[in-house]
Amino acid sequence: MNRSLREALVKLEGSGGECLGSRFTPSQKRVLDEFLLRTACITKMRKGNGTVYRVSNSPVFKQNLQELRPDPESGAQALPIRAQNLSLTRSSKGRKNSHEASYRLLKATTPGVTWKCDGKALDLWHLTSIAGALAVDISQNETPLATDSVLWLVENQGLLDDISWVPEGLHGSVLYYQGQLSERLIEWLCGKKRSPRILMFPDYDGVGLENYARLRKALGEDAELWLMPDWKRKLERYGNSEVWRNNLKYVANAEESLNLDQEPDEVLELIEALKLSGKALEQEAVFLVTTDS
């Protein structure tokens, strides 16, 4: 309610104290009608086929507006977005509240993995050994940060914490993207050729497939979907039908977005197997060893 009322009062103030009712949303008109009954500092009158709201007691109007918007000038200042929101609405989330910076964790899988930026080398393995991981600001699309080794994208933190699953010959860097592949991360990957080979390893479910489809659309053949060893038997033994059902709409989105004629046969085989089994396979299954017994 406070947000709708604040926006309505700001709109009324910006119109010189008089504004047509048609300029307000239904929720704003509802709170304005409640506000005028409670404070009597604005009036509502008929005008033609509509209505008009007018400030009738300016001091009371300004006092109520100040309660909702403490510092009207701060929006023009060079402040962080949430600080601006706090000064304007008394809440850091009162308006658009996404942070300007966005970080993802990056970890080396073996000694010798380096990244370069403006000719300077960053020993990611050394940093990983000391601090556990590097926090990369993916909102900096133009930063020429790149590696000449494989870059893995994983959905769940367990595969960042324990990198024993990474196959010999495919060592490099693991980036943890936490469930959903954000547009910011995709833009960062597109901002510069970050790696000669980007391997996406998601959960094999609707969300994972849709995220892969979005990445393929942005990067084309520079992005690959990685299939864990023995995935067919793991799907049969550890597959989850409830997870698959809960994400069916994302499966349809993925198939619609992917150019299936250009997908590798193994990716098409995976998608078909998932659909036929009606099960999803979470990526932690990579740690499990299946046997015939």
C-alpha positions as a Markdown table, in Angstrom:
| # | Residue | x | y | z |
|---|---|---|---|---|
| 1 | Met | 0.0 | 0.0 | 0.0 |
| 2 | Asn | 2.8 | 2.5 | 0.9 |
| 3 | Arg | 4.4 | 2.0 | -2.5 |
| 4 | Ser | 1.2 | 2.7 | -4.4 |
| 5 | Leu | 0.4 | 5.7 | -2.3 |
| 6 | Arg | 3.9 | 7.1 | -2.5 |
| 7 | Glu | 3.9 | 6.7 | -6.3 |
| 8 | Ala | 0.4 | 8.3 | -6.5 |
| 9 | Leu | 1.4 | 11.3 | -4.3 |
| 10 | Val | 4.7 | 11.8 | -6.2 |
| 11 | Lys | 2.6 | 11.8 | -9.5 |
| 12 | Leu | 0.2 | 14.3 | -8.0 |
| 13 | Glu | 3.1 | 16.6 | -6.8 |
| 14 | Gly | 4.8 | 16.3 | -10.2 |
| 15 | Ser | 1.6 | 17.5 | -11.9 |
| 16 | Gly | 1.5 | 20.7 | -10.0 |
| 17 | Gly | -0.9 | 19.5 | -7.3 |
| 18 | Glu | -3.7 | 18.5 | -9.8 |
| 19 | Cys | -3.9 | 15.4 | -11.8 |
| 20 | Leu | -6.5 | 13.5 | -13.9 |
| 21 | Gly | -7.7 | 10.3 | -12.3 |
| 22 | Ser | -7.0 | 8.5 | -15.6 |
| 23 | Arg | -3.3 | 8.9 | -15.0 |
| 24 | Phe | -3.4 | 6.7 | -11.9 |
| 25 | Thr | -3.5 | 2.9 | -11.8 |
| 26 | Pro | -6.5 | 1.2 | -10.2 |
| 27 | Ser | -4.4 | 0.5 | -7.0 |
| 28 | Gln | -3.2 | 4.1 | -6.9 |
| 29 | Lys | -6.7 | 5.4 | -7.2 |
| 30 | Arg | -7.9 | 3.1 | -4.4 |
| 31 | Val | -5.2 | 4.2 | -2.0 |
| 32 | Leu | -5.7 | 7.9 | -2.9 |
| 33 | Asp | -9.4 | 7.6 | -2.1 |
| 34 | Glu | -8.6 | 6.1 | 1.3 |
| 35 | Phe | -5.9 | 8.8 | 1.8 |
| 36 | Leu | -8.2 | 11.7 | 1.1 |
| 37 | Leu | -10.8 | 10.4 | 3.6 |
| 38 | Arg | -8.1 | 10.0 | 6.2 |
| 39 | Thr | -6.3 | 13.3 | 5.8 |
| 40 | Ala | -8.6 | 15.6 | 3.9 |
| 41 | Cys | -5.5 | 17.2 | 2.2 |
| 42 | Ile | -6.6 | 16.3 | -1.3 |
| 43 | Thr | -10.0 | 16.4 | -3.0 |
| 44 | Lys | -11.6 | 14.4 | -5.8 |
| 45 | Met | -13.9 | 16.1 | -8.3 |
| 46 | Arg | -15.8 | 15.2 | -11.4 |
| 47 | Lys | -14.4 | 16.6 | -14.6 |
| 48 | Gly | -16.1 | 15.8 | -17.9 |
| 49 | Asn | -16.4 | 12.0 | -18.1 |
| 50 | Gly | -13.7 | 11.5 | -15.5 |
| 51 | Thr | -12.3 | 12.7 | -12.3 |
| 52 | Val | -9.5 | 14.9 | -11.1 |
| 53 | Tyr | -7.5 | 14.8 | -7.9 |
| 54 | Arg | -6.3 | 18.1 | -6.4 |
| 55 | Val | -4.1 | 19.0 | -3.4 |
| 56 | Ser | -6.3 | 21.1 | -1.0 |
| 57 | Asn | -4.0 | 21.4 | 2.0 |
| 58 | Ser | -0.4 | 21.7 | 0.8 |
| 59 | Pro | 1.4 | 21.5 | 4.3 |
| 60 | Val | -0.4 | 18.4 | 5.3 |
| 61 | Phe | 0.1 | 16.9 | 1.8 |
| 62 | Lys | 3.9 | 17.6 | 2.0 |
| 63 | Gln | 4.2 | 16.2 | 5.5 |
| 64 | Asn | 2.6 | 12.9 | 4.4 |
| 65 | Leu | 4.7 | 12.7 | 1.3 |
| 66 | Gln | 7.9 | 13.3 | 3.3 |
| 67 | Glu | 6.9 | 10.3 | 5.6 |
| 68 | Leu | 6.8 | 8.1 | 2.5 |
| 69 | Arg | 9.8 | 9.8 | 0.7 |
| 70 | Pro | 12.3 | 11.2 | 3.2 |
| 71 | Asp | 14.9 | 12.5 | 0.7 |
| 72 | Pro | 13.5 | 13.4 | -2.8 |
| 73 | Glu | 16.9 | 14.7 | -4.0 |
| 74 | Ser | 19.0 | 11.6 | -3.5 |
| 75 | Gly | 17.8 | 9.8 | -6.6 |
| 76 | Ala | 20.1 | 12.2 | -8.6 |
| 77 | Gln | 23.1 | 11.5 | -6.5 |
| 78 | Ala | 25.9 | 9.0 | -7.3 |
| 79 | Leu | 24.7 | 6.6 | -4.6 |
| 80 | Pro | 24.3 | 2.8 | -4.7 |
| 81 | Ile | 20.8 | 1.8 | -6.0 |
| 82 | Arg | 19.7 | 0.4 | -2.6 |
| 83 | Ala | 20.9 | 3.5 | -0.7 |
| 84 | Gln | 18.9 | 5.6 | -3.1 |
| 85 | Asn | 15.8 | 3.4 | -2.5 |
| 86 | Leu | 16.3 | 3.8 | 1.3 |
| 87 | Ser | 16.4 | 7.6 | 1.1 |
| 88 | Leu | 13.4 | 7.7 | -1.2 |
| 89 | Thr | 11.2 | 5.0 | 0.2 |
| 90 | Arg | 12.6 | 4.1 | 3.6 |
| 91 | Ser | 13.3 | 0.6 | 2.2 |
| 92 | Ser | 16.3 | -0.7 | 0.2 |
| 93 | Lys | 13.9 | -2.8 | -1.8 |
| 94 | Gly | 11.3 | 0.0 | -2.4 |
| 95 | Arg | 12.2 | 0.4 | -6.1 |
| 96 | Lys | 14.4 | -1.4 | -8.6 |
| 97 | Asn | 16.9 | -3.1 | -6.2 |
| 98 | Ser | 19.3 | -5.3 | -8.1 |
| 99 | His | 22.9 | -4.7 | -7.2 |
| 100 | Glu | 25.2 | -3.2 | -9.8 |
| 101 | Ala | 27.8 | -5.9 | -9.2 |
| 102 | Ser | 27.2 | -9.6 | -9.4 |
| 103 | Tyr | 29.7 | -12.2 | -8.3 |
| 104 | Arg | 30.2 | -15.9 | -9.2 |
| 105 | Leu | 32.8 | -18.3 | -7.6 |
| 106 | Leu | 35.6 | -19.6 | -9.8 |
| 107 | Lys | 38.0 | -22.4 | -8.9 |
| 108 | Ala | 40.9 | -24.1 | -10.5 |
| 109 | Thr | 40.9 | -27.9 | -10.8 |
| 110 | Thr | 44.7 | -28.5 | -11.1 |
| 111 | Pro | 48.0 | -26.6 | -10.8 |
| 112 | Gly | 48.9 | -24.5 | -13.8 |
| 113 | Val | 45.5 | -23.1 | -14.5 |
| 114 | Thr | 45.8 | -19.3 | -15.1 |
| 115 | Trp | 43.6 | -16.5 | -16.3 |
| 116 | Lys | 44.9 | -13.4 | -18.0 |
| 117 | Cys | 43.6 | -9.8 | -17.9 |
| 118 | Asp | 45.3 | -6.9 | -19.9 |
| 119 | Gly | 48.5 | -8.9 | -20.2 |
| 120 | Lys | 48.7 | -9.8 | -16.5 |
| 121 | Ala | 48.5 | -13.4 | -15.4 |
| 122 | Leu | 46.4 | -14.6 | -12.5 |
| 123 | Asp | 47.4 | -18.0 | -11.0 |
| 124 | Leu | 44.0 | -19.3 | -10.2 |
| 125 | Trp | 45.3 | -22.6 | -8.7 |
| 126 | His | 47.5 | -20.6 | -6.3 |
| 127 | Leu | 44.6 | -18.4 | -5.3 |
| 128 | Thr | 42.3 | -21.5 | -5.0 |
| 129 | Ser | 44.8 | -23.1 | -2.7 |
| 130 | Ile | 44.9 | -20.0 | -0.4 |
| 131 | Ala | 41.3 | -18.7 | -0.5 |
| 132 | Gly | 39.2 | -21.6 | -1.8 |
| 133 | Ala | 37.9 | -19.7 | -4.9 |
| 134 | Leu | 37.9 | -16.4 | -6.7 |
| 135 | Ala | 34.9 | -14.1 | -6.7 |
| 136 | Val | 34.4 | -12.8 | -10.3 |
| 137 | Asp | 32.3 | -9.8 | -11.0 |
| 138 | Ile | 30.3 | -10.9 | -14.0 |
| 139 | Ser | 28.7 | -7.4 | -14.4 |
| 140 | Gln | 32.0 | -6.2 | -15.9 |
| 141 | Asn | 31.4 | -7.5 | -19.4 |
| 142 | Glu | 34.2 | -5.7 | -21.0 |
| 143 | Thr | 36.9 | -6.9 | -18.6 |
| 144 | Pro | 39.3 | -9.0 | -20.8 |
| 145 | Leu | 39.5 | -11.8 | -18.2 |
| 146 | Ala | 40.1 | -15.1 | -20.1 |
| 147 | Thr | 41.8 | -18.5 | -19.8 |
| 148 | Asp | 43.3 | -20.9 | -22.3 |
| 149 | Ser | 42.0 | -23.9 | -20.5 |
| 150 | Val | 38.6 | -25.5 | -20.2 |
| 151 | Leu | 35.8 | -23.6 | -18.3 |
| 152 | Trp | 33.2 | -25.7 | -16.6 |
| 153 | Leu | 29.8 | -24.3 | -15.6 |
| 154 | Val | 28.1 | -26.2 | -12.8 |
| 155 | Glu | 24.7 | -25.7 | -11.2 |
| 156 | Asn | 25.3 | -27.0 | -7.6 |
| 157 | Gln | 27.9 | -26.0 | -5.1 |
| 158 | Gly | 28.9 | -29.6 | -4.3 |
| 159 | Leu | 30.7 | -29.9 | -7.6 |
| 160 | Leu | 32.6 | -26.7 | -6.8 |
| 161 | Asp | 33.5 | -28.0 | -3.3 |
| 162 | Asp | 34.7 | -31.4 | -4.5 |
| 163 | Ile | 36.3 | -31.3 | -8.0 |
| 164 | Ser | 37.3 | -35.0 | -8.0 |
| 165 | Trp | 34.7 | -35.6 | -10.7 |
| 166 | Val | 36.6 | -33.6 | -13.3 |
| 167 | Pro | 38.0 | -36.1 | -15.9 |
| 168 | Glu | 41.7 | -36.3 | -16.7 |
| 169 | Gly | 42.5 | -34.3 | -19.8 |
| 170 | Leu | 39.6 | -31.8 | -19.1 |
| 171 | His | 41.1 | -29.9 | -16.1 |
| 172 | Gly | 40.6 | -26.2 | -16.0 |
| 173 | Ser | 38.3 | -23.9 | -14.1 |
| 174 | Val | 34.9 | -24.5 | -12.5 |
| 175 | Leu | 32.4 | -21.7 | -12.2 |
| 176 | Tyr | 29.4 | -22.2 | -10.0 |
| 177 | Tyr | 26.2 | -20.4 | -11.2 |
| 178 | Gln | 23.8 | -21.5 | -8.5 |
| 179 | Gly | 20.7 | -23.1 | -10.1 |
| 180 | Gln | 19.8 | -20.6 | -12.8 |
| 181 | Leu | 22.0 | -19.3 | -15.6 |
| 182 | Ser | 21.5 | -15.6 | -15.3 |
| 183 | Glu | 21.4 | -13.2 | -18.2 |
| 184 | Arg | 24.3 | -11.4 | -16.6 |
| 185 | Leu | 26.5 | -14.5 | -16.7 |
| 186 | Ile | 25.6 | -15.2 | -20.3 |
| 187 | Glu | 26.4 | -11.6 | -21.3 |
| 188 | Trp | 29.7 | -11.9 | -19.4 |
| 189 | Leu | 30.6 | -15.1 | -21.3 |
| 190 | Cys | 29.7 | -13.4 | -24.6 |
| 191 | Gly | 31.6 | -10.2 | -23.7 |
| 192 | Lys | 34.9 | -11.8 | -24.6 |
| 193 | Lys | 36.0 | -15.3 | -25.5 |
| 194 | Arg | 36.6 | -16.4 | -21.9 |
| 195 | Ser | 37.7 | -19.9 | -22.8 |
| 196 | Pro | 38.4 | -22.0 | -25.9 |
| 197 | Arg | 36.0 | -24.6 | -24.6 |
| 198 | Ile | 33.0 | -24.0 | -22.3 |
| 199 | Leu | 31.5 | -27.2 | -20.9 |
| 200 | Met | 28.1 | -26.8 | -19.2 |
| 201 | Phe | 27.3 | -29.5 | -16.7 |
| 202 | Pro | 23.8 | -28.9 | -15.3 |
| 203 | Asp | 21.2 | -31.2 | -13.7 |
| 204 | Tyr | 19.6 | -33.2 | -16.4 |
| 205 | Asp | 16.1 | -31.8 | -16.0 |
| 206 | Gly | 14.0 | -29.2 | -17.5 |
| 207 | Val | 15.8 | -26.2 | -15.9 |
| 208 | Gly | 19.2 | -27.6 | -16.9 |
| 209 | Leu | 18.1 | -28.2 | -20.5 |
| 210 | Glu | 16.6 | -24.8 | -20.8 |
| 211 | Asn | 19.7 | -23.1 | -19.4 |
| 212 | Tyr | 21.8 | -25.1 | -21.9 |
| 213 | Ala | 19.5 | -24.0 | -24.7 |
| 214 | Arg | 19.9 | -20.3 | -23.7 |
| 215 | Leu | 23.7 | -20.7 | -23.5 |
| 216 | Arg | 23.8 | -22.4 | -27.0 |
| 217 | Lys | 21.7 | -19.7 | -28.5 |
| 218 | Ala | 24.1 | -17.1 | -27.2 |
| 219 | Leu | 27.5 | -18.9 | -27.8 |
| 220 | Gly | 26.7 | -21.4 | -30.5 |
| 221 | Glu | 29.2 | -24.2 | -30.8 |
| 222 | Asp | 31.5 | -22.5 | -28.2 |
| 223 | Ala | 29.2 | -24.1 | -25.6 |
| 224 | Glu | 28.9 | -27.8 | -25.1 |
| 225 | Leu | 26.6 | -30.0 | -22.8 |
| 226 | Trp | 28.7 | -32.4 | -20.9 |
| 227 | Leu | 27.4 | -35.9 | -20.2 |
| 228 | Met | 28.6 | -37.7 | -17.1 |
| 229 | Pro | 30.1 | -41.2 | -17.5 |
| 230 | Asp | 27.5 | -44.0 | -17.4 |
| 231 | Trp | 24.6 | -41.6 | -17.3 |
| 232 | Lys | 22.2 | -44.1 | -18.8 |
| 233 | Arg | 22.5 | -46.5 | -15.9 |
| 234 | Lys | 22.5 | -43.7 | -13.4 |
| 235 | Leu | 19.3 | -42.3 | -14.9 |
| 236 | Glu | 17.7 | -45.7 | -14.5 |
| 237 | Arg | 18.9 | -46.2 | -10.9 |
| 238 | Tyr | 18.9 | -42.7 | -9.5 |
| 239 | Gly | 16.5 | -40.8 | -11.7 |
| 240 | Asn | 13.7 | -38.7 | -10.1 |
| 241 | Ser | 10.3 | -38.6 | -11.7 |
| 242 | Glu | 8.9 | -35.9 | -9.4 |
| 243 | Val | 11.7 | -33.5 | -10.4 |
| 244 | Trp | 11.1 | -34.3 | -14.0 |
| 245 | Arg | 7.4 | -33.6 | -13.8 |
| 246 | Asn | 7.9 | -30.4 | -11.9 |
| 247 | Asn | 10.0 | -29.0 | -14.7 |
| 248 | Leu | 8.2 | -30.2 | -17.8 |
| 249 | Lys | 7.5 | -26.6 | -19.0 |
| 250 | Tyr | 11.2 | -25.9 | -19.1 |
| 251 | Val | 11.7 | -29.0 | -21.3 |
| 252 | Ala | 9.3 | -27.7 | -23.9 |
| 253 | Asn | 11.1 | -24.3 | -23.8 |
| 254 | Ala | 14.4 | -25.9 | -24.3 |
| 255 | Glu | 13.3 | -28.0 | -27.3 |
| 256 | Glu | 11.7 | -24.9 | -28.8 |
| 257 | Ser | 14.8 | -22.9 | -28.4 |
| 258 | Leu | 17.4 | -25.5 | -29.5 |
| 259 | Asn | 18.3 | -26.1 | -33.1 |
| 260 | Leu | 17.9 | -29.8 | -32.8 |
| 261 | Asp | 19.4 | -30.5 | -36.3 |
| 262 | Gln | 22.7 | -29.0 | -35.1 |
| 263 | Glu | 22.8 | -30.7 | -31.7 |
| 264 | Pro | 25.3 | -33.5 | -31.2 |
| 265 | Asp | 23.8 | -37.0 | -31.3 |
| 266 | Glu | 24.6 | -37.7 | -27.6 |
| 267 | Val | 22.7 | -34.6 | -26.5 |
| 268 | Leu | 19.7 | -35.7 | -28.5 |
| 269 | Glu | 20.0 | -39.2 | -27.0 |
| 270 | Leu | 20.0 | -37.7 | -23.5 |
| 271 | Ile | 16.9 | -35.6 | -24.1 |
| 272 | Glu | 15.1 | -38.6 | -25.6 |
| 273 | Ala | 16.1 | -40.8 | -22.7 |
| 274 | Leu | 14.9 | -38.3 | -20.1 |
| 275 | Lys | 11.6 | -38.0 | -21.9 |
| 276 | Leu | 11.0 | -41.7 | -22.3 |
| 277 | Ser | 12.0 | -42.5 | -18.7 |
| 278 | Gly | 10.1 | -39.5 | -17.2 |
| 279 | Lys | 12.9 | -39.0 | -14.8 |
| 280 | Ala | 15.5 | -36.3 | -14.1 |
| 281 | Leu | 19.1 | -36.9 | -13.0 |
| 282 | Glu | 20.8 | -34.5 | -10.7 |
| 283 | Gln | 24.4 | -33.8 | -11.3 |
| 284 | Glu | 25.6 | -35.1 | -8.0 |
| 285 | Ala | 25.2 | -38.6 | -9.5 |
| 286 | Val | 28.6 | -38.0 | -11.1 |
| 287 | Phe | 30.1 | -39.1 | -7.8 |
| 288 | Leu | 28.2 | -42.4 | -7.7 |
| 289 | Val | 29.6 | -45.6 | -9.3 |
| 290 | Thr | 27.1 | -48.0 | -10.7 |
| 291 | Thr | 27.6 | -51.7 | -10.8 |
| 292 | Asp | 25.7 | -54.6 | -12.2 |
| 293 | Ser | 24.8 | -56.0 | -8.8 |
